[in-house]
């Protein structure tokens, strides 16, 4: 199974980190799952995120471009076409 999750963050770093950590815990319990997570950040400041996740993690810093433009920008960094994923999930943090 192939899954992509694109959290869009707007000044909610604590919640974003909690989500990424919970995804890590769940992902370690899976088999035969390929997971891309793209954190698309619209926040007014920057934050450092761990790059030590078991899944493929990407971080994009945007100017405040809006939630769904940030989601689409997140999708644009994927190596594979969206049609190749079984599930594509968006999560908004505001």
Buried (B, 14 or more C-beta within 10 A) or exposed (E): EBBBBBBBBBBBBEBBBEBBEEBBEEBEEEEEEBBBBBBBBBBEEEBEBEEEBEBEBBBBEBEEBEBEBBBBBBBEEBEEEEEEBEEBEBBBBE
